[in-house]
Amino acid sequence: MEHYKKLERMYLNANFNKEIYESTQIEIGEETATIKLTIVPKYFHALGAIHGSVYFKLLDDAAFFAVNSVVKDVFVLTTNFNINLVRPANSGVITATGKVKFKSKNLFIAESTLLNEEGKEIAFGTGHFAKSKVALSEEIGYK
């Protein structure tokens, strides 16, 4: 679907992802989003594993785009997101998968999981999302 492809291009073309998370891959479907990232040492904290901020970013992004897959007129906003870190990761490709769990007129709840290359869960999260007043448009990268 063209809406999913536009969201994917928007995500991959964001400066944050091009400059810092350049190995990012994303695939968006109906009520789901999958994001992959190759771990490199620049993501490590002092103990030699990826920092919790990387976990958060991938989990929030996967849940966010799962929700925006069903909201086709405006951007959604993360209003709350909680994560649980299960185990460290310091090599390979990690994969975050977000899924919509609840939807109403203006409130959405999505969950996401983060797996290492062996398929072991390394983190999971749940977030609340609301519709913004910002239209999905070419002026803000939705093209």
C-alpha positions in Angstrom: 0.0 0.0 0.0 1.3 3.4 -0.9 0.6 4.9 2.6 3.0 2.3 4.1 5.7 3.0 1.5 5.5 6.8 2.2 5.8 6.2 5.9 8.8 3.9 5.3 10.5 6.6 3.1 9.8 9.3 5.7 11.4 7.2 8.4 14.5 6.2 6.5 15.0 9.8 5.2 14.9 11.4 8.7 18.3 12.9 9.5 18.4 11.0 12.8 18.2 7.7 11.1 20.5 8.6 8.1 23.2 10.0 10.4 23.1 7.9 13.5 21.1 4.8 12.7 22.2 4.4 9.1 21.8 0.6 9.0 18.1 0.9 9.8 15.5 -1.0 7.8 11.8 -0.8 8.2 8.7 -2.6 6.8 5.2 -1.3 7.6 2.0 -3.3 7.2 -1.6 -3.1 8.4 -1.3 -2.5 12.2 2.3 -3.6 12.3 5.8 -2.3 11.8 9.2 -4.1 11.8 12.5 -2.2 12.3 15.9 -3.8 12.0 19.2 -2.3 13.1 22.8 -3.7 13.0 24.5 -3.1 16.3 27.7 -1.1 16.2 30.0 0.0 19.1 28.8 3.7 18.9 25.5 2.5 20.5 27.3 1.0 23.5 27.3 2.2 27.1 30.4 1.9 29.3 29.7 -1.9 29.9 30.0 -2.7 26.2 26.3 -3.3 25.3 23.7 -1.1 23.6 22.4 1.8 25.7 18.8 1.7 26.8 18.1 4.7 24.6 18.6 2.5 21.5 16.1 0.0 23.0 13.6 2.8 23.6 14.0 4.3 20.1 13.4 1.0 18.3 10.5 -0.1 20.5 8.8 3.3 20.3 9.4 3.7 16.6 8.0 0.2 15.8 4.8 0.9 17.9 4.4 4.4 16.5 4.6 3.3 12.9 2.2 0.3 13.6 -0.3 2.9 14.8 0.4 5.4 12.0 -0.2 2.6 9.5 -3.9 2.8 10.4 -4.1 6.6 10.8 -3.8 7.9 7.3 -4.6 11.6 7.6 -2.4 12.9 10.5 0.7 12.0 12.4 0.2 10.3 15.8 2.1 11.3 18.9 3.5 9.1 21.6 1.8 10.2 24.8 3.3 7.4 27.1 5.7 4.6 26.5 7.0 2.1 29.0 9.9 -0.3 28.3 11.3 -3.4 30.0 14.9 -4.3 29.4 15.3 -8.1 29.5 18.9 -8.8 28.5 21.9 -7.0 27.0 22.9 -7.1 23.3 26.2 -6.2 21.8 26.4 -7.7 18.3 24.3 -8.7 15.4 21.0 -7.4 14.0 18.2 -6.6 16.4 14.6 -6.5 15.3 11.7 -4.5 16.8 8.2 -5.4 15.9 5.2 -3.2 16.8 1.6 -4.2 16.8 -1.6 -2.2 17.4 -3.5 -3.7 20.4 -6.3 -1.1 20.8 -7.8 1.6 18.7 -10.5 4.2 19.2 -11.3 7.5 17.6 -8.3 9.3 19.1 -6.5 6.9 21.4 -4.3 3.9 20.3 -2.3 1.4 22.3 0.5 -0.6 20.7 3.1 -3.0 22.0 6.5 -3.8 20.6 9.1 -6.4 21.2 12.8 -6.3 20.5 14.6 -9.6 19.6 18.3 -10.4 19.0 19.6 -12.5 16.1 18.9 -15.7 18.0 15.2 -14.7 18.3 15.6 -14.1 22.1 13.6 -11.2 23.5 15.9 -8.5 24.8 13.2 -5.8 25.5 9.5 -5.1 25.2 7.3 -2.1 25.6 3.8 -0.7 25.5 2.7 2.8 24.4 -0.2 5.1 24.1 -0.6 7.2 21.0 -2.9 10.0 20.1 -3.8 11.8 16.8 -2.0 15.1 16.3 -3.2 18.0 14.3 -0.3 17.7 11.9 -1.5 16.5 8.6 0.6 13.8 6.7 1.9 15.9 3.9 4.8 16.2 1.5 6.0 19.4 3.2 7.0 17.4 6.3 8.6 14.5 4.7 5.6 12.3 3.9 6.2 11.7 0.2 
